[in-house]
Amino acid sequence: MPDIPIGMMAAVRIGAAFGLLWFGEPLLAAKVSLDASHWGNPAGEECVNCHTKSSAGLALEWRESAHAKAGVNCLDCHRAEATDPDALKHEGQVIATIVSPQDCARCHEVEFRDQQGSVHAEAYSLIKERIPAMADNLTGMAVQAAGCDQCHGSRVKVKGDGTLDPDTWPNSGIGRINPDGSKGSCSACHGRHLFSKAQAREPEACARCHSGPDSPDAEIFAASKHGMIFASQRHRMNLDSPEWVAGKDYTAAPTCATCHMGAAGKLPSTHDVGMRNAWALNSPVSQRQYLVLLEDGGKLEIPAGVPIPKRGEEIQKLDGGLAKVKAVVTPERRREVMSLVCLECHGKAFTQGFMKQFDNVVELFNTKFAEPAKAIMADLYQGGYLTPLAFDEPIEFTYWELWHDEGARARHGASMASPNHAWWEGMYLVGRNFYGRFLPQVREAAGAEAQAIIERHLTDEAGHGWLAHPDQVNPILGLGLDKGGGDG
């Protein structure tokens, strides 16, 4: 990737492109109007009195919240119309159990527009086709409700009496499909009923879902220089600040929210956590991503290398509906946005050098492992060496883990400055399992045809030429490690 100009003009250009995310019509109409002149519904006092006795912890959380200080009470948020799909009669009031992003938009309209269409809001839509193979076949439906849905969300179903189906509720999955049609859960990050800004800015707010094999960000951040500094300098982070602008309200270290959501210089904050990502890092092959902004307020990721829609063109959304393109933001522009955050604490050359090292790791993973493995798997399926059914053969687990687990750790490790995860926990395991498990399983599956398939895709140019020299002296298993050799 060529060097990208960084500076004030970049901030102006980015603000113009991304301004479309802040100044548009609301995606969904509000169910019940609410503004500062109507906060503090008098009937809400009864809610507080009753829940102080029946749910003391909940009531205390609310009393210490910014909502309570502003005069917003239980009924202001939970009030519903009788025609709402999840409305129910409770102690003489019509309420809804779920306070959805659409409800929050009655006051937090800008945040709602950012969030709708974001990768968080689409977290359930993005995996719903995988669920039968992963949750249902490999384990069972119980795991979907207790596992997958708690991070990705589910389609919340309402029973005939207005109560929520326990197979789909409770969950605060970030991409939850709410009964009112909105997507997401504000309480996934801002735990109810305190709804703290500081809590959502902590790395732990993201760690609930962004940890483990496929999204190892919590452990990567903790092992990085940024995470180390945050742990020792947390008292300087000013997490309760109303604005929380990097370089102004704090400088100690970034958190997840700093880089993916936070304000920096002239760059405004956003509730679209994926806006600044130039690469897709949780896919079999990483591709740079265009961000398509739609006239209805939605957004789509389009990988580089496929036809990119033009302004005014009508395209299909993830839910099958159609919308017109309002603007298209290039991967380079998205990289500029992320770089503007880095520049609050780092120099231009440092920032560009880091981004180049990160890009190099992604491209290495793509060309040496991801693209050949994907092509080999396609040959095995096309040749009838594997059944079409997912996860009924060992090599399918190996391939899945190669990109979904180990490959994700390597790419995320490089993106977040954790050398251990980029190498030992990442690319080392990719290489070990590519050569030590994947290729032997290819030979087992394809028999006599396996070598021809392998040689078709493993080239010298991609870094596999060393396999043609089995007689070379092995420096790892041979002599020499007792002469100052280390752990690599």
Secondary structure per residue as TSV (DSSP state, phi and psi in degrees):
chain	resnum	aa	ss	phi	psi
A	1	M	-	360.0	132.5
A	2	P	-	-68.9	160.4
A	3	D	-	-60.1	144.2
A	4	I	-	-108.6	129.2
A	5	P	-	-63.4	134.2
A	6	I	-	-126.7	134.0
A	7	G	S	161.0	-163.2
A	8	M	H	-63.3	-41.5
A	9	M	H	-63.5	-34.0
A	10	A	H	-62.5	-41.1
A	11	A	H	-62.6	-39.7
A	12	V	H	-65.2	-44.7
A	13	R	H	-64.0	-42.2
A	14	I	H	-66.1	-42.0
A	15	G	H	-59.5	-38.3
A	16	A	H	-66.6	-41.3
A	17	A	H	-70.2	-43.3
A	18	F	H	-87.0	-7.8
A	19	G	G	-58.4	-25.0
A	20	L	G	-59.8	-23.4
A	21	L	G	-80.3	-16.5
A	22	W	T	-107.2	-20.8
A	23	F	S	-123.1	81.1
A	24	G	S	-150.1	177.0
A	25	E	-	-74.5	148.2
A	26	P	-	-57.3	142.7
A	27	L	S	-67.4	-36.9
A	28	L	S	-131.2	147.9
A	29	A	-	-73.2	143.0
A	30	A	-	-69.2	144.2
A	31	K	S	-80.0	-41.4
A	32	V	S	-133.9	126.0
A	33	S	-	-67.6	146.3
A	34	L	-	-156.8	124.0
A	35	D	-	-144.5	179.4
A	36	A	G	-58.0	-29.4
A	37	S	G	-74.2	-12.2
A	38	H	G	-117.1	4.5
A	39	W	-	-64.8	148.4
A	40	G	S	85.6	50.2
A	41	N	-	-52.8	123.2
A	42	P	T	-55.3	-35.3
A	43	A	T	-65.9	-17.8
A	44	G	H	-66.8	-21.3
A	45	E	H	-61.2	-35.5
A	46	E	H	-65.4	-37.1
A	47	C	H	-59.3	-46.0
A	48	V	H	-63.6	-44.7
A	49	N	H	-61.0	-44.5
A	50	C	H	-69.9	-44.5
A	51	H	H	-75.0	-17.9
A	52	T	H	-63.6	-30.5
A	53	K	H	-87.8	-43.5
A	54	S	H	-88.5	-26.1
A	55	S	-	-141.2	67.5
A	56	A	H	-59.1	-39.7
A	57	G	H	-65.1	-41.6
A	58	L	H	-60.8	-46.9
A	59	A	H	-63.0	-38.6
A	60	L	H	-67.1	-41.0
A	61	E	H	-56.0	-46.6
A	62	W	H	-63.5	-43.4
A	63	R	H	-59.9	-29.6
A	64	E	T	-92.3	4.3
A	65	S	S	-89.0	163.4
A	66	A	H	-64.7	-29.9
A	67	H	H	-59.8	-49.3
A	68	A	H	-62.2	-41.9
A	69	K	H	-63.9	-29.0
A	70	A	H	-88.5	-4.2
A	71	G	T	89.4	14.1
A	72	V	-	-90.2	124.2
A	73	N	-	-114.6	-175.1
A	74	C	H	-54.8	-47.8
A	75	L	H	-70.9	-26.6
A	76	D	H	-59.4	-37.8
A	77	C	H	-91.0	-38.8
A	78	H	H	-90.8	-8.7
A	79	R	B	-61.6	140.9
A	80	A	-	-139.3	165.5
A	81	E	-	-89.4	150.3
A	82	A	T	-61.5	-23.7
A	83	T	T	-85.7	-7.0
A	84	D	S	-65.1	141.8
A	85	P	T	-61.0	-27.9
A	86	D	T	-109.7	20.2
A	87	A	E	-72.3	142.7
A	88	L	E	-146.4	154.3
A	89	K	E	-86.6	126.5
A	90	H	E	-142.4	114.0
A	91	E	T	50.9	42.8
A	92	G	T	83.6	0.7
A	93	Q	E	-119.6	151.1
A	94	V	E	-94.9	116.6
A	95	I	E	-132.5	169.8
A	96	A	E	-123.6	136.6
A	97	T	S	-63.5	-45.3
A	98	I	-	-85.3	123.6
A	99	V	-	-93.8	104.4
A	100	S	-	-88.6	168.4
A	101	P	H	-55.4	-33.0
A	102	Q	H	-64.0	-37.3
A	103	D	H	-66.5	-45.3
A	104	C	H	-61.6	-27.8
A	105	A	T	-66.7	-13.4
A	106	R	T	-61.6	-26.4
A	107	C	T	-117.5	-36.5
A	108	H	-	-104.6	64.1
A	109	E	H	-69.5	-40.8
A	110	V	H	-63.5	-45.9
A	111	E	H	-62.6	-36.9
A	112	F	H	-64.5	-43.5
A	113	R	H	-64.7	-38.8
A	114	D	H	-61.4	-47.1
A	115	Q	H	-70.4	-40.2
A	116	Q	T	-66.2	129.7
A	117	G	T	88.3	-8.0
A	118	S	S	-73.9	169.1
A	119	V	T	-63.0	-29.9
A	120	H	T	-66.3	-49.2
A	121	A	T	-61.9	-28.5
A	122	E	T	-95.9	12.0
A	123	A	H	-61.1	-35.1
A	124	Y	H	-77.2	-44.3
A	125	S	H	-58.7	-34.8
A	126	L	H	-70.1	-24.3
A	127	I	H	-115.6	-1.9
A	128	K	T	-61.4	-27.4
A	129	E	T	-75.8	-21.5
A	130	R	T	-84.8	-21.8
A	131	I	H	-56.6	-44.0
A	132	P	I	-56.8	-41.7
A	133	A	I	-73.9	-40.0
A	134	M	I	-81.9	-61.2
A	135	A	I	-80.4	-43.7
A	136	D	I	-75.5	-52.3
A	137	N	I	-74.0	-49.1
A	138	L	T	-71.3	-34.6
A	139	T	T	-128.4	-94.4
A	140	G	-	178.7	169.3
A	141	M	H	-60.5	-31.2
A	142	A	H	-59.8	-35.3
A	143	V	H	-70.9	-32.8
A	144	Q	I	-59.9	-46.4
A	145	A	I	-68.3	-40.4
A	146	A	I	-88.2	-17.2
A	147	G	I	-115.7	-81.7
A	148	C	I	-51.3	-49.2
A	149	D	H	-67.5	-24.4
A	150	Q	H	-72.4	-19.7
A	151	C	H	-106.9	-51.4
A	152	H	H	-79.5	-25.1
A	153	G	-	94.3	172.6
A	154	S	-	-142.2	174.3
A	155	R	B	-85.9	107.3
A	156	V	-	-72.3	126.1
A	157	K	-	-104.1	143.2
A	158	V	B	-106.4	129.8
A	159	K	-	-78.9	171.5
A	160	G	T	-60.4	-28.0
A	161	D	T	-90.4	8.0
A	162	G	S	90.1	-8.7
A	163	T	-	-82.1	165.9
A	164	L	B	-93.8	139.2
A	165	D	-	-65.0	121.2
A	166	P	T	-65.0	-14.2
A	167	D	T	-73.4	-17.0
A	168	T	T	-123.9	-1.7
A	169	W	-	-148.4	138.7
A	170	P	S	-83.5	147.1
A	171	N	-	-159.1	145.2
A	172	S	-	-116.3	35.0
A	173	G	-	-57.0	139.9
A	174	I	T	-65.5	-22.6
A	175	G	T	-111.5	22.9
A	176	R	-	-53.9	135.8
A	177	I	B	-92.4	110.0
A	178	N	-	-83.0	157.7
A	179	P	T	-57.7	-26.0
A	180	D	T	-84.7	2.9
A	181	G	S	94.7	-13.8
A	182	S	-	-75.7	161.1
A	183	K	B	-115.4	139.3
A	184	G	-	109.8	178.4
A	185	S	-	-149.4	108.8
A	186	C	G	-62.6	-32.6
A	187	S	G	-73.5	-7.4
A	188	A	G	-61.5	-34.0
A	189	C	T	-107.7	-41.6
A	190	H	S	-100.1	87.3
A	191	G	-	-53.3	132.0
A	192	R	T	-72.8	149.6
A	193	H	T	-109.7	18.0
A	194	L	T	-82.6	-36.5
A	195	F	-	49.9	52.6
A	196	S	-	-80.3	133.1
A	197	K	H	-64.9	-43.4
A	198	A	H	-60.2	-41.1
A	199	Q	H	-60.4	-43.1
A	200	A	H	-70.2	-19.4
A	201	R	H	-87.9	-12.7
A	202	E	S	-73.1	144.6
A	203	P	H	-58.2	-31.7
A	204	E	H	-62.9	-25.2
A	205	A	H	-63.1	-32.5
A	206	C	H	-88.4	-25.1
A	207	A	H	-64.8	-24.3
A	208	R	T	-55.3	-38.6
A	209	C	T	-111.0	-34.4
A	210	H	S	-89.9	65.1
A	211	S	-	-151.7	161.9
A	212	G	S	95.1	-172.8
A	213	P	S	-60.2	-44.1
A	214	D	S	-90.3	-19.4
A	215	S	-	-141.0	72.7
A	216	P	T	-85.6	31.5
A	217	D	H	-67.3	-34.2
A	218	A	H	-61.9	-48.5
A	219	E	H	-70.9	-31.6
A	220	I	H	-67.7	-45.6
A	221	F	H	-60.5	-45.1
A	222	A	H	-60.8	-32.8
A	223	A	H	-87.2	-9.2
A	224	S	S	-83.7	167.5
A	225	K	H	-62.1	-38.4
A	226	H	H	-60.3	-46.1
A	227	G	H	-65.1	-38.5
A	228	M	H	-62.9	-44.4
A	229	I	H	-67.3	-40.9
A	230	F	H	-59.7	-43.7
A	231	A	H	-61.8	-36.1
A	232	S	H	-89.5	-18.5
A	233	Q	H	-122.1	22.1
A	234	R	G	-55.9	-33.4
A	235	H	G	-64.6	-15.0
A	236	R	G	-98.8	5.2
A	237	M	S	-83.8	-14.4
A	238	N	-	53.9	46.3
A	239	L	T	-65.2	-19.3
A	240	D	T	-89.1	1.0
A	241	S	-	-59.7	138.2
A	242	P	S	-58.6	-39.8
A	243	E	S	-99.4	-48.0
A	244	W	-	61.4	64.0
A	245	V	E	-97.2	125.0
A	246	A	E	-60.9	136.3
A	247	G	T	86.4	-10.7
A	248	K	T	-120.6	-54.9
A	249	D	T	-90.5	-18.6
A	250	Y	B	-164.0	154.8
A	251	T	-	-140.2	-5.2
A	252	A	S	-57.7	-52.5
A	253	A	-	-167.6	155.3
A	254	P	-	-84.1	156.4
A	255	T	-	-112.8	-177.9
A	256	C	H	-54.7	-44.4
A	257	A	H	-64.5	-32.6
A	258	T	H	-57.5	-54.6
A	259	C	H	-74.5	-38.8
A	260	H	H	-96.0	-15.0
A	261	M	T	-139.0	-25.0
A	262	G	-	-75.9	158.2
A	263	A	E	-79.1	147.9
A	264	A	E	-154.2	121.3
A	265	G	T	57.6	-124.4
A	266	K	T	-89.8	1.9
A	267	L	B	-83.1	121.5
A	268	P	-	-77.6	162.3
A	269	S	-	-74.6	164.6
A	270	T	-	-149.8	153.1
A	271	H	S	-101.8	14.2
A	272	D	-	-100.8	98.0
A	273	V	T	-70.7	-16.8
A	274	G	T	-98.5	-0.8
A	275	M	T	-56.9	-35.2
A	276	R	T	-94.8	7.0
A	277	N	-	-89.6	116.2
A	278	A	-	-81.8	-24.2
A	279	W	B	-115.1	152.4
A	280	A	-	-93.7	116.4
A	281	L	-	-103.3	-7.6
A	282	N	S	-115.7	56.5
A	283	S	S	-142.1	160.2
A	284	P	S	-55.6	-40.7
A	285	V	S	-128.9	126.5
A	286	S	-	-74.0	137.7
A	287	Q	-	-132.7	146.3
A	288	R	B	-67.0	146.3
A	289	Q	E	-119.2	129.2
A	290	Y	E	-84.1	145.0
A	291	L	E	-106.5	115.9
A	292	V	E	-99.5	120.4
A	293	L	E	-96.0	129.7
A	294	L	E	-104.6	154.2
A	295	E	T	-66.0	-23.8
A	296	D	T	-86.1	6.6
A	297	G	S	96.5	-10.8
A	298	G	-	-79.7	175.5
A	299	K	E	-142.8	154.9
A	300	L	E	-139.3	145.8
A	301	E	E	-96.3	128.1
A	302	I	E	-121.7	119.8
A	303	P	E	-70.0	145.2
A	304	A	T	-60.0	146.4
A	305	G	T	101.5	-11.1
A	306	V	S	-113.8	161.4
A	307	P	-	-57.0	129.1
A	308	I	-	-96.7	126.8
A	309	P	-	-66.3	157.4
A	310	K	-	-104.6	161.6
A	311	R	T	-57.7	132.8
A	312	G	T	90.5	-13.5
A	313	E	-	-74.7	141.7
A	314	E	E	-91.7	127.3
A	315	I	E	-132.0	164.4
A	316	Q	E	-88.1	137.8
A	317	K	-	-92.4	175.4
A	318	L	T	-62.1	-33.0
A	319	D	T	-84.7	5.7
A	320	G	S	93.2	-14.1
A	321	G	-	-74.9	172.3
A	322	L	E	-113.9	146.7
A	323	A	E	-153.2	153.6
A	324	K	E	-89.5	146.6
A	325	V	E	-77.4	129.2
A	326	K	E	-95.0	-39.4
A	327	A	E	-164.5	161.1
A	328	V	E	-128.1	127.5
A	329	V	E	-106.6	127.0
A	330	T	-	-77.0	160.6
A	331	P	H	-58.9	-35.5
A	332	E	H	-63.9	-40.8
A	333	R	H	-66.1	-37.9
A	334	R	H	-65.2	-37.9
A	335	R	H	-64.0	-38.4
A	336	E	H	-58.6	-41.2
A	337	V	H	-61.9	-49.9
A	338	M	H	-61.1	-38.9
A	339	S	H	-65.2	-31.9
A	340	L	H	-61.9	-32.7
A	341	V	H	-68.0	-45.6
A	342	C	H	-58.8	-36.5
A	343	L	T	-67.5	-12.6
A	344	E	T	-68.6	-23.3
A	345	C	T	-125.2	-15.0
A	346	H	S	-125.8	157.9
A	347	G	-	-77.6	167.8
A	348	K	H	-62.4	-47.0
A	349	A	H	-64.9	-40.3
A	350	F	H	-61.1	-47.1
A	351	T	H	-63.2	-47.2
A	352	Q	H	-66.5	-36.9
A	353	G	H	-64.8	-42.0
A	354	F	H	-62.6	-45.2
A	355	M	H	-62.5	-35.5
A	356	K	H	-67.6	-41.8
A	357	Q	H	-60.9	-41.9
A	358	F	H	-61.8	-49.4
A	359	D	H	-59.0	-38.8
A	360	N	H	-62.1	-39.4
A	361	V	H	-66.0	-43.1
A	362	V	H	-62.0	-44.1
A	363	E	H	-68.3	-35.1
A	364	L	H	-62.0	-48.1
A	365	F	I	-58.1	-44.9
A	366	N	I	-59.5	-55.5
A	367	T	I	-76.6	-35.6
A	368	K	I	-86.3	-34.2
A	369	F	I	-122.0	-51.7
A	370	A	I	-67.1	-49.8
A	371	E	H	-66.9	-45.5
A	372	P	H	-61.4	-42.7
A	373	A	H	-63.6	-42.1
A	374	K	H	-64.0	-41.8
A	375	A	H	-67.3	-39.2
A	376	I	H	-64.2	-43.5
A	377	M	H	-61.7	-40.0
A	378	A	H	-62.1	-40.4
A	379	D	H	-64.3	-39.5
A	380	L	H	-65.1	-40.3
A	381	Y	H	-69.2	-44.8
A	382	Q	H	-65.1	-34.6
A	383	G	T	-81.8	-2.3
A	384	G	T	79.0	14.8
A	385	Y	S	-80.6	-17.6
A	386	L	S	-127.5	148.7
A	387	T	-	-77.2	157.9
A	388	P	S	-68.3	-18.2
A	389	L	S	-69.2	133.7
A	390	A	T	-76.4	139.7
A	391	F	T	64.4	29.7
A	392	D	S	-104.8	5.2
A	393	E	S	-138.2	145.0
A	394	P	H	-56.1	-37.9
A	395	I	H	-64.9	-25.4
A	396	E	H	-69.7	-35.0
A	397	F	H	-68.0	-42.3
A	398	T	H	-60.9	-46.3
A	399	Y	H	-64.4	-43.3
A	400	W	H	-58.1	-48.5
A	401	E	H	-68.4	-29.4
A	402	L	I	-58.7	-44.9
A	403	W	I	-99.9	-34.9
A	404	H	I	-79.0	-32.3
A	405	D	I	-107.7	-71.2
A	406	E	I	-65.9	-44.0
A	407	G	H	-64.1	-36.9
A	408	A	H	-64.8	-42.5
A	409	R	H	-62.0	-42.2
A	410	A	H	-63.0	-46.5
A	411	R	H	-70.1	-42.6
A	412	H	H	-68.8	-36.3
A	413	G	H	-60.3	-42.1
A	414	A	H	-68.1	-34.9
A	415	S	H	-73.5	-23.7
A	416	M	T	-116.3	13.9
A	417	A	T	63.5	44.8
A	418	S	-	-115.8	97.1
A	419	P	H	-60.8	-34.2
A	420	N	H	-62.4	-41.1
A	421	H	H	-77.8	-30.6
A	422	A	H	-65.5	-33.7
A	423	W	I	-108.2	-81.2
A	424	W	I	-62.1	-43.1
A	425	E	I	-86.4	-6.1
A	426	G	I	-123.5	-90.7
A	427	M	I	-66.3	-30.9
A	428	Y	H	-60.3	-45.5
A	429	L	H	-67.7	-34.9
A	430	V	H	-58.8	-50.6
A	431	G	H	-64.5	-44.2
A	432	R	H	-59.4	-46.0
A	433	N	H	-81.5	-24.2
A	434	F	I	-66.0	-49.1
A	435	Y	I	-82.9	-34.3
A	436	G	I	-91.4	-20.9
A	437	R	I	-123.5	-50.6
A	438	F	I	-63.5	-54.2
A	439	L	H	-63.2	-42.6
A	440	P	H	-59.4	-35.1
A	441	Q	H	-71.9	-30.1
A	442	V	H	-63.1	-44.9
A	443	R	H	-64.3	-37.3
A	444	E	H	-68.0	-39.0
A	445	A	H	-74.3	-42.0
A	446	A	H	-99.0	-7.9
A	447	G	G	58.8	-126.6
A	448	A	G	-64.2	-24.5
A	449	E	G	-88.1	-6.5
A	450	A	H	-62.2	-44.6
A	451	Q	H	-63.2	-37.7
A	452	A	H	-64.6	-39.9
A	453	I	H	-64.2	-45.4
A	454	I	H	-63.3	-47.9
A	455	E	H	-65.8	-24.2
A	456	R	H	-65.7	-27.8
A	457	H	H	-118.0	-14.8
A	458	L	-	-102.0	105.7
A	459	T	-	-111.0	161.9
A	460	D	I	-60.7	-40.7
A	461	E	I	-61.2	-31.6
A	462	A	I	-85.3	0.2
A	463	G	I	99.1	15.3
A	464	H	I	-104.1	7.7
A	465	G	G	-62.5	-24.5
A	466	W	G	-63.6	-22.4
A	467	L	G	-65.9	-20.1
A	468	A	G	-82.3	4.2
A	469	H	-	-128.5	66.6
A	470	P	T	-69.4	-10.7
A	471	D	T	-91.1	0.5
A	472	Q	S	-67.6	144.9
A	473	V	-	-63.7	134.0
A	474	N	-	-88.7	107.6
A	475	P	T	-76.0	-16.3
A	476	I	T	-83.4	-48.5
A	477	L	T	-91.5	-6.2
A	478	G	S	-94.2	-142.1
A	479	L	S	-91.5	162.3
A	480	G	-	116.9	-22.8
A	481	L	T	-69.5	-17.5
A	482	D	T	-84.0	1.9
A	483	K	T	-108.8	51.6
A	484	G	T	92.7	6.8
A	485	G	-	-65.4	146.2
A	486	G	-	-120.6	-157.9
A	487	D	-	-100.1	19.3
A	488	G	-	86.7	360.0
